[in-house]
Amino acid sequence: MSRQRIEAVVNGEPVEFLCTASQTLLDALRDELGLTGTKEGCSSGDCGACSVIVDGALTCACLILAPEAEGRRIETIEGMAPPGSLHPLQQQFLEHAALQCGFCTPGFLVAAKALLERNPDPSEEEIRFGLAGNLCRCTGYDKIVRAVQDAAAQMRQATQPAGGVR
């Protein structure tokens, strides 16, 4: 089976990889680029474990073919924070114990990041709606929602000018 060369920007870095016409972006990220944080859960776009951000849009990597990544900007869980540090969402997930087995956590974090990039001050209902495409089989969704709320508040505070007045 022939393979084609794809050029994209993944987590802010230009990358090249080879893939087949039928290979999913999920498989290319994991197998060709070694980015194993993105998980395969259902292979049908129903669980959110494979959530990535493609050109600013939350996307299930199991539903997009790898050749479609040509020229695109892709963000995965590995690019969420610089090495050795945590994104506020990651920190709040830890502080709220918003994870158990951790399998779904990367997808939730990427989905929450996409939500907060669109809406830095979401209501609880907006958070629940924004994360509705992600399933967790171990933990309560309330901890996840509280973690996103606190991360959003922390991120808003960090962007306020000195003195706290906008």
Residue, then its C-alpha position, 0 to 999 in steps of 0.5 A: m500500500s502506498r504512503q504519502r508524505i504529510e506536512a503539518v504543524v503539531n503542537g507548534e512544531p512543523v512535522e512530516f510523516l508518512c501515512t496511507a490514504s485510509q489511516t486516521l489522524l489518531d493512528a498517525l499521531r500515535d504510530e507515526l509521530g509517537l504522540t500517545g496521549t491521544k487515546e482510541g476509545c470507540s473509533s466512532g467519534d462518540c467518546g471523545a478520548c481522541s479529542v484534538i484541536v485542528d485549526g482551532a476546532l475541537t475534532c475527534a482524531c478517529l474521524i479524520l483521515a491522516p492525509e487531511a492533516e496536510g497543512r493543518r495546525i493540530e494541538t494534542i494533549e502533549g502540546m497543552a503546556p511546556p515540558g515540566s509545567l502544567h496548564p491551569l486545566q491540568q493543575q485543576f484536574l489534579e487538585h479536584a481529583a477529576l480523574q481516576c484511571g486517566f484514560c479519558t483525561p487527555g480528551f477532556l483536557v483538550a475539549a476543555k481547552a477548546l471551550l475556554e479558548r472560545n468562552p473564557d467565562p462559561s457557565e456550568e451549563e456551558i461547560r457541561f455542554g462543551l464537554a458532552g462529547n467526552l465520556c468518563r466511565c470512572t469518575g463523577y462529572d461534577k469534579i471535572v466541571r468544578a476543575v474547569q470552572d476553577a481553571a477558567a477563573q484562574m486563567r481569567q485572573a492571569t490575563q487581567p491587568a495589574g490592579g484587577v480592573r479591565 
